[in-house]
Structure formats: structure tokens, C-alpha cells
């Protein structure tokens, strides 16, 4: 299951985004050493294509019930693929590639695929297709269908208020202005799910934050997030295998 093939480099889009694409709440350094990693991920992203919805019922019926749901926040479509707001999607792609997930399927307005972490944890990887600010609608439907409790859900999202490149795990907490997280909390009526905050930093005062998070990053700028994406995937595996507290002790320390 990887998402979609990333497009070739081009000029960043200056079009005004829809209100549902941005959470309403950056990156000044580049890490060339991560370019090889991101190049590998780019090649793998093309595997995550939704299969026709009429095949989903038979495929999911044959699969074992997932015991965890891991949700990456982002926006669907080529326009948003290389943006900071889609870092959550990129972590899902990375996990899918690492665990050799089968191609994703469409279900409840999401792209989903299943992987196994450890010996028995069946994990549903989810990329909601409802746009960032309406994430709760599709994820709540999935959770109800598979009867996965909130404490077995992990949400991954970008965060302007965390310095670029930093990872922070939360056992629960307020949305802090992130509308995708707010949508989830409203849909579930609570906040008892783990979150991975992926720091993107804030832009300069002269730059529009909306443009900043929805800007199509060039290759080197995108590659600078390679280490963060890889660490976030490892943090998900640690939460599932050892618990949230163990993962927080391991990953919440400043580099």
C-alpha cells in the first residue's frame, strides 16, 4: 500500500486552497543525506492505488479483523502530495512499504490497507480522502465498522507549533487548533487516542501559514523530512509493541 507516485518537480502552486484542505493553524533547513531515503519512498508510493469499491466487501471479509487503526492526516490528490500538510500520509506510505502491504482499497471515504506488526498485531493503515478538516467522518465510520476502540487508534499529523523535524508523541490531549484533530475528537466524542505530532515549524511573519503548509515542496526540501517520516513510522511500531509510555520515553527527547 503506498499512496501515489509523486509528481516531477515543478513550480509551487499559488492557488488559494479550499477551507477543508488546511487545518488553520515550516522548514528552514535541508538534510541532503535524506535524499536517498526519500527517493526510495517516491518509487514505492506508486503502489498505493485504491482498488474498485465493489471488490472491497469480499476482500475485507476474507481478512482478519484489525486490532489497531493508524491514521495519517492529509489531503487527497496530486495538488497536495508534496506538501507539509500531507506528512501524515507520507508516514502511512512509509509503513506500508516497509511491511510490504498489498495495494490499498477504498472504504468509508478512505484508502486503507492492512499490515502486521510484531507477531499478531493486525494494523489498518488509513489515509482519509475527505480532506484534512473532515477526517473524523471517515475514520469514525471505519472504527465503528471494525469495532476498534479509541485507545487502539494512532493519529499522525503535521504541526506548525513544533519545530521543524521534531517528533512528539501524545497519549491524548486537546486539538491545539488543528482542525483535522478537532474533527476526529468531535466525531468520536473524545480525545483518548495517541497522536504523533510532526514538527514543521512556523513560516516567517511575512508568509501566509496556509500557503506554507500547502506549498508543493521541491525535492531537497521534501527530502529533509525523510528522517522524521522514518522515525514516526518506528514510533508507531513502538506504541503498538510496547505501549505509548515507552514510545514517549524513547522519541520525545530532543535530538
N, C-alpha and C positions, 0 to 999 in steps of 0.2 A: 504494500500500500504506500506509495509515495504520492504526493499531490501531483502537480502538473509540471511539465517541463518549463523551466524558467526561460523567459524570452531573452533574445540577444540584447546587448546593451543599446540604449537609446537615450534620447533626451527625456528628462523627467517631465511628467505630466503636470501642468499648472491648472488643470480644470478644477473647479470647486467641487469637493466631494459631497455625496448625499449625507443627510443628517444621520443615517443609520450606519455609515461606514466608519465613523470616527468616535472614539469613546469620550471625547470632550475634555480630555484632561491634557535624547538625542545622542548624536555620536560625533565626537571631535577627534578621536584617534583612530588609526588604521593599524591592523596587525597583519602584515603581508604573510606571515608564517601560516595563517589560517587559510590562505587561498587554495592550497591543495585539498584541504578538507571540504571546503565549500564546492570546489569543482567536482569532487566525488559525489557530494549530495545532489548537485544540479543534475548529474547524469541519472541518479536514482529517482529524482522527483517525478520523472515521467511515468513511473509505474502506477501512480495513484490516480486512476481514472474510474469514475463511477460506472458500474455496470447497469444495464436497464433495470428499472424498478420492478418489472414483472417477474424477475428472477430472484428477487430478494427473499420472498417468503420461504421458498424451498431451501435456499442457501442458509438462512438463519435458523430454520427449523432443524437442519442437519447439524448445526454447530452446537457445542456445549454452551450453557448459559454463562456469560461473563460474570466475574466476581468483582471487577473494578471497571470504572469508566475514567478515561483520561481525555480531557477536552483541551484543545488548543484554540485560542480565540484568534479570529482574523476575518477577512472579507473574501468572498469568492470572486473569481475572475482574474483575467490577465492584468487588469489595471492595478491590482493591489498586491500582486505576487511578490514583488521585491521590496515591499515597504516594511518599515519598523512595526507597523500595526499588525503585521502577519507573522511576527516571530513565533507566536504560539503554534500556528500552522507548521512552521518550519521544524519545530521540535517534534511534532507528530510525524512529519515526514522522516525525520532522522531515526526515530524509534521504529517506524515501520520498516525502513531499510535495514537497520541493524538486526531486527528479528525476522527478516525475510517474510514479511506479511504478504498474503495474497492481495490481489488488486481489490481496492475498496468498492463498497456497494453504496447505493443511495437508500437511506432510510430515515424517516421523520425529519426531512429537510436537513440532513447531514450526510457527509461521506464518512463511512465507518469501515473498520477492518479489525480483525481480532489477532492478538499475539499472545504468547505465553511467556510470562516472566517467572524465572525460577522453575520449580518442578510442577506447580499446579495452579498458579495464579493466571486465570484467563482474563485478559485485559482488552476492553473495547477502546480502540483509538478513534477519536471523534474530531472532525472538522465541520462545525456548523456552517450551513450555507444560507443562513437567514440574515447575514450582515451582522457586524460586531454588536450593535446595540440591541439586537433582538435574539441574542444567543440563548436566553433562557427558554424560549418557546420550544426549540428543537431538542435541547438537552433534557429538559424535564420530561418530554414525551418518551425519549429513549430510556431514561432512568425508570420511569413507570413501567414501560414495556418489559424491561429485563429485570425489574424488581431489585435494582442496585441501590443500597442506602446511601445517604449523603456522605457518611464517613468513609465510604469506599469510592469517592469521586475526587479527582485531582484536576484543577483548572490551571492552565498556563497562559499568561498574558504579559504583554509589554507594559512598562511603567515609566512614565515621564519623571516621577519623583524619586527614582532610584538612579544612581549614577550609571553611566553607560558601561555595559559589560558586567555589572554586578548581578548576582543571583540571590534572591531572598525567598525562603520558604515560610509560609504562614499556616498555622494549624486551622485558623479561621480568622474572621475579622471583618470590619466594615469595608465598603467598596472604595472609599477614599476618592470618590469622583470618577471611578472607572465605570462607564455605563454598561459595558459588557458584563462585568461582575455584578453590577446592580440588577441587571436583567435576570441573571441566574438566581440571585438571592430573592427577588420578587417572585419568580416562578416556583421556587421551592419553599418559600415562606421561611427561610432560614439561611444561615451562613456557615453551617457545620461541615464545610468541605475544605480540604487542603488547597493552597494556592502557591504557585511558583510565579514570583514577580521577576520579570526580565528587565533589567535596567537599560533604558535608552537615553537617560539624561534629558535635560531641557535645552531647547534651542536658544540662540541669542535673543535678547529682548526685541530685536527688530524683525525676527522671523515668526511667522504665524505658526503656532503649535499644530494646527490642523494640517497645514501644508507639510510640516516637518514629519509627522507620523505617516502621512500618505504619499510621501515623496518616493519615487522609484529609485532605489539606491544603485549606483554603479557597482561594478564587480568588486573593487577593493574595499569599498565601504560595507558592502554586504558580507564580504569575507571576514571582516573584523568581528563579526558576531559569531563566527564559527565555533570558537571555544565556548562561548556562552550557551549555544544550542546544544553542544555535546555534553556540557556539564548538567544542563537542565534535564536531558534525557537520562543521564546517570542518576540524578536526584529522584526522578520518578521511580526508577528501579529500586532505589534505596528505600523510599517510602513504602513501596509495596512489600519489599522483602523484610524490612527491619522496623518500619513504623515512622511516623512523622517526626517524633522527638529525635531519633537517631539521625535522620536526614538533616534536621535543623542544626544539630551539633556539628555535622560534617560540612555542610555547604553554606551556612550563614556567616561564616567567618570572612572577614575582608581579605582580599588577596594581598 
